[in-house]
Amino acid sequence: MTYLVLFISLFACKKDTLLSSGELGRLNYVLQSNHQIEEFNLTEAQIATGYEQRISADLTLEGWKVVGEDGYMMYHTSPDEITVETESILDGQIGVPGFTFQADIEGSFLIESKLRDELIDQIRLNFVTPDEISVLSWVREPNSEEFIEKTGDSINVSVGSQAAFIPIPKYDGNRIIGDVDVEISIEPPEAASVGYNIESVGESGVEASSSPASIYFIQAGTVLVGATDVINNVTTYQEFVVE
């Protein structure tokens, strides 16, 4: 099979906020998901392996009693097989610094939040490897100025239509947390053309970008658009019938 490959990152459609208090009740841990998630409790949600994510933290009333105004001195770490990096005050954070984290294997891992060497709070996060990449498709017909969300096992479009894609990681049929990098493939490759976003045009040339990615359907027939998680090597295909 021949592929036309585009590398894109997951971009925002409708954000969700997942929040949980720590096990000691002194911190609230907040994660912003770039796509909608059915689960809103961070400790019960599932996170994609292999990708860095970010959590912000805030003191609860109980936390203020223990930490006071020294929240900016806190840091986050883990005794488990997970990478945790605390943001510095140079990142412009006010109060308790946030942190990035990444797990490369499935499992439940503990993150500890400390002030100096004192444990202030902790949270346990759950990681799974995506078994599917759900492709959410937005399609603009040739004579339209509006992109319409299209769903279904097979989507009908007209020749000349433009399509943009939001790949969403899933596990066991459910959406999971993860801003993931994907590889978009088209079969047959001659059935579609890569769309470029023109930022400016001048006598010195044209400034354009292929991100966020879009394609134009230029040939009638059945077209498969595949989305492959480049880290976890999982591929899902969306079928289009071009008329």
ZIHU-V845586 format. One record per residue. N is the residue number from 0. RES is the residue in one small letter. D_FIRST is the distance of its C-alpha to the first C-alpha in Angstrom with 2 decimals. Layout:
BEGIN
n->[N	N]
res->[RES	RES]
d_first->[D_FIRST	D_FIRST]
END
This chain:
BEGIN
n->[0	1	2	3	4	5	6	7	8	9	10	11	12	13	14	15	16	17	18	19	20	21	22	23	24	25	26	27	28	29	30	31	32	33	34	35	36	37	38	39	40	41	42	43	44	45	46	47	48	49	50	51	52	53	54	55	56	57	58	59	60	61	62	63	64	65	66	67	68	69	70	71	72	73	74	75	76	77	78	79	80	81	82	83	84	85	86	87	88	89	90	91	92	93	94	95	96	97	98	99	100	101	102	103	104	105	106	107	108	109	110	111	112	113	114	115	116	117	118	119	120	121	122	123	124	125	126	127	128	129	130	131	132	133	134	135	136	137	138	139	140	141	142	143	144	145	146	147	148	149	150	151	152	153	154	155	156	157	158	159	160	161	162	163	164	165	166	167	168	169	170	171	172	173	174	175	176	177	178	179	180	181	182	183	184	185	186	187	188	189	190	191	192	193	194	195	196	197	198	199	200	201	202	203	204	205	206	207	208	209	210	211	212	213	214	215	216	217	218	219	220	221	222	223	224	225	226	227	228	229	230	231	232	233	234	235	236	237	238	239	240	241	242]
res->[m	t	y	l	v	l	f	i	s	l	f	a	c	k	k	d	t	l	l	s	s	g	e	l	g	r	l	n	y	v	l	q	s	n	h	q	i	e	e	f	n	l	t	e	a	q	i	a	t	g	y	e	q	r	i	s	a	d	l	t	l	e	g	w	k	v	v	g	e	d	g	y	m	m	y	h	t	s	p	d	e	i	t	v	e	t	e	s	i	l	d	g	q	i	g	v	p	g	f	t	f	q	a	d	i	e	g	s	f	l	i	e	s	k	l	r	d	e	l	i	d	q	i	r	l	n	f	v	t	p	d	e	i	s	v	l	s	w	v	r	e	p	n	s	e	e	f	i	e	k	t	g	d	s	i	n	v	s	v	g	s	q	a	a	f	i	p	i	p	k	y	d	g	n	r	i	i	g	d	v	d	v	e	i	s	i	e	p	p	e	a	a	s	v	g	y	n	i	e	s	v	g	e	s	g	v	e	a	s	s	s	p	a	s	i	y	f	i	q	a	g	t	v	l	v	g	a	t	d	v	i	n	n	v	t	t	y	q	e	f	v	v	e]
d_first->[0.00	3.80	6.56	10.21	12.20	15.76	18.09	20.74	23.55	24.86	27.62	30.59	30.81	33.80	35.26	37.00	39.66	39.91	43.30	45.23	48.58	48.79	50.30	53.63	53.67	54.17	50.86	48.44	44.80	42.59	38.83	37.22	33.85	31.71	30.77	32.95	33.65	35.60	37.53	40.07	41.69	40.06	41.16	39.59	36.25	33.11	31.50	27.99	27.99	26.95	28.09	31.47	33.45	36.95	40.11	43.43	46.71	50.12	53.42	54.89	58.66	59.05	56.95	59.25	62.21	60.75	59.02	60.98	59.99	58.29	54.88	53.46	54.25	52.00	48.81	46.03	44.86	43.52	44.61	41.19	37.77	36.90	37.10	39.67	40.87	43.86	44.06	47.11	49.82	48.46	45.50	48.07	48.22	51.52	52.76	50.61	47.61	44.11	41.52	37.86	36.37	33.24	32.55	29.72	30.39	31.25	34.92	38.01	39.45	42.79	43.48	47.12	48.94	52.01	54.97	56.03	55.81	56.63	54.01	54.11	51.28	47.99	44.91	42.34	38.69	35.96	32.41	29.35	25.69	23.58	21.69	20.16	19.55	21.10	20.03	23.16	22.58	25.20	25.00	27.34	27.80	28.47	32.24	32.64	33.66	32.76	29.64	29.59	28.00	25.64	24.83	23.65	20.75	20.00	21.43	22.72	22.89	24.09	22.54	23.71	23.75	23.20	21.72	22.39	21.24	23.18	21.25	23.84	23.78	24.99	26.37	27.47	27.00	29.12	28.57	29.47	30.73	28.44	27.62	24.16	21.66	18.15	14.90	13.72	10.14	9.69	7.44	8.14	9.47	12.41	13.63	15.25	17.30	18.44	22.04	24.68	27.92	30.86	33.69	36.20	36.84	39.65	40.98	39.53	35.97	33.56	32.73	29.41	26.91	23.35	24.62	24.88	21.43	21.03	18.91	20.10	18.61	19.16	17.69	18.70	16.57	14.57	12.68	11.19	12.48	11.74	14.55	14.49	17.95	17.81	20.89	20.48	16.69	16.56	13.88	14.85	13.34	15.67	15.43	17.13	18.64	19.53	22.66]
END
